[in-house]
Amino acid sequence: MAKRKHSAEAIVEPAAADWPVRFEMPYPATAPRLINPDLGLAALVGRAGSDATYTMDVTVLDAPDHRLLRSGVVLAHRVVGERGEWYLAASAWAPLLPAERSEPMGYGDLPDELARLIRPFRRRAPLGPVAALTCDRREFEFRDADGRGLALLRDDRMTVRRGGVTTARYREVTLAGSGPGPTPEQRTWLVEALSGVGGTLIDEFPPLVQRLGAPATGLTDFPAAEPPGSELPFGAFVARWLAVRLRALIAADLRLSGAADDKTDALLAADVVAEVSRLRDEAEALSGVLDADWISDLDEELDWIVDAGTGSGSGVVSALRTRLRGERYLAVLDRLVSAIRAPKVGHLDRLPAGDVTGTVVDDARAEAFAAGDGLSPESGRAEWDNLADALAAYHRALRLTEIGPDSGFAGERRRLDRARQAFAVVTDRAQRVDRIRESAADTTPGEAFELGRRYERQLTELAADRAEFLRRWAKVVKKS
């Protein structure tokens, strides 16, 4: 709603810094006499010019569910006389999108540049007229006895039609200074005069979505959210996490699509890949508590985006841009928007997020500890492979605790990371042993002797690497 000024002081004597002054006026109100020679307001003169007095017809375009308007993006075409233009306004998304931008209207469809800017918001939905507005604007200038301008008065009469039916009429009047500006006495008198015929002094005019009403006033597809906290119900935790990640992805997408400097393209493309990778990795961390099919499908689609942006050279940037313009990427955005509204958490929806993540970590930790219990450097490959799987699950569970504010698991994550670094050495050494064993069939008797010596050395090193891992693993077990 518009902010109204309730105090008598604010209405009677606005300070110069309060200008321009805005009024909601009754649509049929008759203008009061606004000339007062005794105060130096000698004349009120109509202003000419294409920007001062005109009738503008505006057609607002959107998807049937008003997803652009709900997300703070206004797309329209405007006609004044015989001159038409496309209009885009998205102040809530500036500087990623223009606060206001217009393009001459030709005979074709929406210009490619504007279509590109709104693509993540429109996604795959068709565009069509959702409302028609007519603005009758008249501007006047207050002048003193010497003909100097003192203030401007703009009177906008607006009519809103939807489905061919008039749904609203409203009137917005704005007073602004001109030239030396009015004196405090003149300002007070003008405000009182407009208030006396039913004008309501307000801080800002209501935005277009409030003038249009539902469904334009519905929830945005891209809610601005703080990182989720463990005190939230788990369903709200997941929804907020997705909202944060989706807005970060959209921001990176818009920066890349709006780039005009080839020197920065590679960096901006890397930002997109980083955001997609983070979303993919955190989704994987949630794989044990979200719908398995949803996670699997999302992981495949996010991998598809990351693959296009991996590598170097201008071809990588071009390939990534192509994928970000395609239907498949837009389907990913649709899937994420839907998941914010209805997270795939099943029966965990109302449980405290801290309890859910804590249980996941406890279970994964217990399985990893059990897999490592009694393990020695001489244990068989199957036992070590079992521990590898358990460590991966433990690591994935602890990554789940990184999604929101730190909840006391930072030390445990660091200890596990150090142990996993040692385990990576074990894995690499075991692969070397396997390669030597596999190459034995193709060697001559003379080569076989040397190969056998190498094999024995690698087995000795493997035992030492395993012992080092077990030493670090014991610290993880002791301190957890």
C-alpha positions in Angstrom: 0.0 0.0 0.0 1.1 3.6 -0.5 2.6 5.2 2.6 0.4 8.0 3.9 1.6 11.0 5.9 -0.7 11.2 8.9 0.8 14.1 11.0 -0.7 17.5 10.5 2.8 19.0 10.4 3.7 16.8 7.5 0.6 17.8 5.6 0.6 21.5 6.4 4.3 22.4 6.0 6.4 19.9 4.0 10.1 20.8 4.0 11.9 21.5 0.7 13.6 18.1 1.0 10.2 16.4 0.9 9.6 17.5 -2.7 8.2 16.3 -5.0 4.9 16.0 -3.1 2.5 13.3 -4.2 -1.2 13.1 -3.8 -3.8 10.3 -4.4 -6.7 12.3 -5.8 -10.3 11.2 -6.3 -10.7 10.5 -10.0 -13.6 12.8 -10.6 -12.3 15.6 -8.3 -12.6 19.1 -9.7 -9.3 21.0 -9.5 -9.3 23.8 -6.9 -8.3 27.3 -7.7 -4.6 27.2 -7.4 -3.7 30.9 -8.1 -3.0 33.1 -5.1 -1.4 36.5 -6.2 -1.1 37.5 -2.6 1.4 34.7 -2.0 3.2 35.3 -5.3 1.4 32.5 -7.2 0.3 34.7 -10.0 -0.4 32.3 -12.8 -0.9 28.6 -13.6 0.1 27.9 -17.2 -0.4 24.6 -19.1 2.9 23.2 -20.4 3.2 22.0 -24.0 5.5 19.4 -25.4 5.4 15.6 -26.0 6.5 14.9 -22.4 4.2 17.3 -20.7 0.7 16.7 -22.1 -0.4 13.5 -23.8 -2.6 10.5 -23.8 -0.6 7.2 -23.6 -2.0 3.7 -24.3 -0.1 1.0 -22.5 -0.4 -2.8 -23.0 1.2 -4.8 -20.2 2.5 -8.2 -21.4 3.1 -11.2 -19.2 2.6 -14.9 -18.9 -0.9 -16.1 -17.9 0.3 -16.6 -14.3 1.8 -13.0 -14.2 5.3 -14.4 -13.4 7.1 -11.3 -14.7 5.0 -8.8 -12.7 5.2 -11.0 -9.6 9.0 -11.0 -9.9 9.3 -7.3 -10.2 9.6 -7.1 -14.0 7.3 -4.9 -16.1 7.1 -5.5 -19.8 4.8 -3.4 -22.0 4.4 -1.6 -25.2 3.4 2.1 -25.1 1.8 4.2 -27.7 1.6 8.0 -27.8 0.0 9.3 -30.9 1.6 7.4 -33.8 4.8 6.7 -31.9 5.2 3.3 -30.2 7.9 1.7 -28.1 8.7 -1.4 -26.1 9.2 -0.7 -22.4 11.0 -2.7 -19.7 11.3 -1.7 -16.1 12.9 -3.8 -13.3 14.2 -1.5 -10.6 14.2 -4.4 -8.1 16.8 -6.2 -10.2 19.0 -3.3 -11.1 21.8 -3.2 -12.2 21.4 -6.8 -13.5 18.3 -5.6 -15.4 17.6 -2.0 -16.4 15.6 0.1 -14.0 13.9 1.5 -17.1 14.5 0.9 -20.8 12.6 1.6 -24.0 13.1 0.4 -27.6 11.4 1.7 -30.7 8.5 -0.5 -31.7 8.8 -1.9 -35.2 6.5 -4.3 -37.0 8.1 -7.5 -35.6 7.9 -9.2 -32.3 9.6 -8.4 -29.0 13.2 -7.2 -29.7 15.8 -10.0 -29.2 17.6 -7.9 -26.6 14.6 -7.5 -24.4 13.6 -11.1 -24.9 17.1 -12.1 -23.7 16.8 -10.0 -20.6 13.5 -11.4 -19.5 14.2 -15.1 -20.5 15.0 -16.4 -17.0 11.8 -14.8 -15.6 9.5 -15.8 -18.5 11.1 -19.2 -19.0 8.9 -21.3 -21.3 5.6 -19.5 -20.8 3.8 -17.7 -23.6 3.5 -13.9 -23.5 0.3 -12.1 -24.0 -1.6 -8.9 -23.0 -2.7 -9.1 -19.3 -3.9 -5.5 -18.9 -4.4 -2.2 -20.8 -3.8 1.2 -19.3 -4.6 4.7 -20.5 -2.8 7.6 -19.0 -4.1 11.1 -19.6 -1.3 13.5 -18.5 -1.5 17.2 -18.1 1.3 19.4 -16.7 1.1 22.9 -15.5 3.7 25.5 -14.2 3.1 28.0 -11.4 4.6 31.4 -12.2 5.2 34.5 -10.2 4.3 38.0 -11.3 7.5 38.3 -13.3 6.8 35.1 -15.2 9.4 33.0 -13.4 8.6 29.3 -12.9 8.1 28.3 -9.2 6.6 24.8 -9.3 5.3 22.1 -11.6 2.0 20.2 -11.2 1.5 16.9 -13.0 -1.9 15.4 -13.2 -2.1 11.8 -14.3 -5.6 10.2 -14.8 -5.2 6.4 -15.2 -7.7 3.9 -16.4 -7.1 0.1 -16.1 -8.8 -2.4 -18.3 -8.6 -6.2 -18.0 -10.4 -8.5 -20.4 -12.0 -5.5 -22.0 -13.6 -4.4 -18.7 -12.6 -1.3 -16.8 -11.3 -2.5 -13.4 -9.8 0.6 -11.9 -9.5 4.3 -12.3 -7.1 6.4 -10.2 -5.5 9.8 -10.3 -2.0 10.7 -9.3 -1.0 14.4 -8.8 2.6 15.4 -8.2 4.0 18.8 -7.1 7.7 19.5 -7.8 9.9 22.6 -7.6 10.9 24.6 -10.7 13.4 27.4 -11.0 14.0 29.0 -7.6 11.2 26.9 -6.2 8.2 28.0 -4.1 8.6 29.6 -0.7 7.5 27.6 2.4 4.3 29.6 2.6 3.5 28.8 -1.1 4.3 25.1 -0.5 2.0 25.0 2.5 -0.8 26.7 0.7 -0.6 24.4 -2.4 -0.6 21.3 -0.2 -3.6 22.6 1.8 -5.5 23.4 -1.4 -5.1 19.9 -2.9 -5.8 18.3 0.4 -9.0 20.4 0.6 -10.5 18.7 -2.5 -9.9 15.1 -1.2 -6.2 14.7 -2.0 -4.3 12.3 0.2 -0.7 13.1 0.8 1.5 9.9 0.3 5.2 9.1 0.2 5.1 7.0 -2.9 2.5 6.0 -5.4 1.5 2.3 -5.3 3.3 0.1 -7.7 1.6 -1.2 -10.8 1.0 -4.6 -9.4 -1.1 -3.2 -6.6 -3.1 -1.2 -9.2 -3.7 -4.4 -11.2 -4.4 -6.7 -8.2 -4.3 -10.5 -8.2 -2.6 -12.5 -9.6 0.0 -9.8 -10.2 0.3 -9.3 -6.4 1.1 -13.0 -5.9 4.4 -14.3 -4.5 7.5 -13.9 -6.6 9.2 -16.9 -8.2 12.6 -15.6 -6.9 12.1 -14.7 -3.2 14.9 -12.8 -1.6 15.9 -15.0 1.4 18.5 -15.2 4.1 20.5 -18.4 4.4 18.5 -21.0 6.2 18.9 -21.6 9.9 18.7 -24.9 11.7 15.8 -23.7 13.8 13.5 -23.7 10.8 11.1 -26.6 9.9 13.0 -28.8 7.4 10.6 -27.9 4.6 11.2 -24.2 5.1 14.9 -24.8 5.4 15.1 -26.5 2.0 12.8 -23.9 0.4 15.0 -21.1 1.7 18.2 -22.8 0.6 16.8 -23.3 -2.9 15.7 -19.6 -3.0 19.2 -18.4 -2.1 20.9 -20.7 -4.6 18.4 -19.9 -7.4 18.8 -16.1 -7.0 22.6 -16.5 -7.1 22.3 -18.5 -10.3 19.9 -16.0 -11.9 22.2 -13.2 -11.0 25.2 -14.9 -12.5 23.2 -15.8 -15.6 22.1 -12.1 -16.0 25.6 -10.8 -15.6 26.9 -13.1 -18.3 24.0 -12.5 -20.7 24.4 -8.7 -20.3 28.2 -8.7 -20.7 29.5 -6.4 -23.5 33.2 -6.8 -22.8 34.8 -10.0 -24.3 37.6 -9.6 -21.7 35.2 -10.4 -18.8 33.2 -13.1 -20.5 35.4 -16.0 -19.3 35.2 -14.8 -15.7 31.5 -14.3 -15.9 31.0 -17.8 -17.4 33.1 -19.2 -14.6 30.8 -17.5 -12.1 27.8 -19.3 -13.7 29.6 -22.6 -13.5 30.6 -22.0 -9.9 27.0 -21.3 -8.9 25.6 -24.3 -10.8 28.3 -26.5 -9.2 27.5 -25.2 -5.7 23.9 -25.9 -6.3 24.7 -29.4 -7.6 27.1 -30.2 -4.7 24.7 -29.0 -2.0 21.8 -30.9 -3.6 23.9 -34.0 -3.5 24.5 -33.3 0.2 20.7 -33.4 0.6 20.3 -36.6 -1.4 19.6 -38.7 1.7 16.7 -36.5 2.8 15.1 -35.3 -0.4 13.2 -37.2 -3.1 15.8 -39.5 -4.7 14.4 -39.2 -8.2 14.2 -35.4 -8.0 17.8 -35.2 -6.9 19.0 -37.6 -9.5 17.2 -35.7 -12.3 18.4 -32.4 -11.1 22.0 -33.6 -10.8 22.0 -34.8 -14.4 20.7 -31.4 -15.6 23.2 -29.4 -13.6 26.0 -31.6 -14.8 24.9 -30.8 -18.4 25.3 -27.1 -17.7 28.6 -27.5 -15.9 30.0 -29.6 -18.8 29.4 -26.8 -21.3 31.3 -24.3 -19.1 34.3 -26.5 -18.3 37.5 -25.8 -20.1 39.0 -22.7 -21.6 38.7 -20.6 -24.8 36.0 -18.5 -26.4 34.2 -21.7 -27.5 33.4 -22.6 -23.9 31.7 -19.3 -23.2 29.7 -19.6 -26.5 28.7 -23.2 -25.6 27.6 -22.1 -22.1 25.6 -19.2 -23.5 23.9 -21.4 -26.0 22.8 -23.8 -23.2 21.6 -20.9 -21.0 19.3 -19.8 -23.9 17.8 -23.3 -24.5 14.6 -24.9 -23.4 16.4 -27.5 -21.3 18.0 -24.8 -19.0 14.6 -23.0 -18.7 13.1 -26.3 -17.7 15.7 -26.6 -14.9 14.7 -23.1 -13.7 11.0 -24.2 -13.7 11.9 -27.2 -11.7 13.7 -25.1 -9.1 10.9 -22.6 -8.9 8.4 -25.4 -8.3 10.6 -26.9 -5.6 10.8 -23.7 -3.7 7.0 -23.7 -3.4 6.8 -27.4 -2.6 10.1 -28.9 -1.4 10.5 -32.6 -2.0 11.0 -33.5 1.7 8.1 -35.9 2.3 7.4 -36.7 6.0 10.3 -34.6 7.2 8.6 -31.3 6.3 7.7 -30.2 9.8 10.7 -31.6 11.7 13.3 -29.0 12.9 16.0 -28.8 10.3 18.7 -29.1 13.0 17.3 -32.4 14.1 17.1 -33.7 10.5 20.7 -32.7 9.6 22.0 -33.9 13.0 20.4 -37.3 12.5 21.9 -37.6 9.0 25.3 -36.8 10.3 25.0 -39.1 13.3 24.0 -42.1 11.1 26.7 -41.4 8.5 29.3 -41.0 11.2 28.3 -44.2 12.9 28.5 -46.1 9.6 31.9 -44.7 8.8 33.2 -45.5 12.3 31.9 -49.1 12.0 33.5 -49.5 8.5 36.9 -48.4 9.9 36.7 -50.4 13.2 39.3 -53.1 13.2 40.8 -52.0 9.9 44.5 -52.5 9.4 47.0 -51.9 6.6 46.8 -55.6 5.8 43.0 -55.7 5.5 41.6 -56.8 2.2 40.5 -54.6 -0.7 36.8 -55.2 0.0 37.1 -53.8 3.6 38.9 -50.7 2.3 36.4 -50.2 -0.5 33.6 -50.4 2.1 35.3 -47.7 4.1 35.7 -45.5 0.9 31.9 -45.6 0.4 31.3 -44.8 4.1 33.7 -41.9 4.0 31.9 -40.5 0.9 28.6 -40.7 2.7 30.0 -39.1 5.9 31.5 -36.3 3.9 28.2 -35.7 2.1 26.4 -35.6 5.4 28.8 -33.0 6.8 28.4 -30.9 3.7 24.7 -30.7 4.6 25.7 -28.7 7.7 27.4 -26.1 5.5 24.2 -25.0 3.8 23.0 -22.8 6.7 24.9 -20.9 9.4 27.6 -22.9 11.1 26.0 -25.3 13.6 29.1 -26.6 15.4 30.3 -29.0 12.8 33.2 -26.9 11.4 35.9 -28.7 13.4 34.6 -32.2 12.5 34.5 -31.2 8.8 38.2 -30.1 9.0 39.3 -33.3 10.7 37.4 -35.4 8.1 38.9 -33.4 5.3 42.4 -34.1 6.5 41.6 -37.8 6.8 40.1 -37.8 3.3 43.3 -36.3 1.9 45.2 -39.1 3.4 42.7 -41.6 2.0 43.1 -40.1 -1.5 46.8 -41.0 -1.3 45.8 -44.6 -0.4 43.4 -44.7 -3.3 46.0 -43.4 -5.7 48.6 -45.9 -4.5 46.1 -48.8 -4.8 45.4 -47.8 -8.4 49.1 -47.9 -9.1 49.3 -51.4 -7.7 46.4 -52.5 -9.9 48.0 -51.1 -13.0 51.3 -53.0 -12.4 49.3 -56.2 -11.8 47.3 -55.7 -15.0 50.5 -55.1 -17.1 52.2 -58.3 -15.9 50.5 -60.4 -18.7 52.3 -58.4 -21.4 55.9 -58.5 -20.1 58.8 -60.6 -21.0 60.6 -62.8 -18.4 63.3 -60.2 -18.0 60.8 -57.4 -17.6 58.7 -59.5 -15.2 61.5 -59.5 -12.6 61.8 -55.7 -12.5 58.0 -55.4 -12.6 57.8 -57.7 -9.6 60.2 -55.5 -7.6 58.2 -52.4 -8.5 55.1 -54.3 -7.4 56.6 -55.1 -4.0 57.7 -51.5 -3.5 54.2 -50.2 -4.2 52.7 -52.8 -1.8 55.1 -51.5 0.9 54.2 -47.9 0.1 50.5 -48.8 0.1 50.8 -50.3 3.6 52.6 -47.2 4.8 49.9 -44.9 3.2 47.2 -46.9 4.8 48.9 -46.7 8.2 49.1 -42.9 7.8 45.4 -42.7 7.0 44.5 -44.9 10.0 46.6 -42.5 12.2 44.6 -39.5 11.1 41.3 -41.5 11.2 42.0 -42.3 14.8 42.0 -38.6 15.6 38.6 -38.2 13.8 37.1 -41.0 15.9 38.6 -39.7 19.1 37.4 -36.1 18.8 34.0 -36.7 17.3 
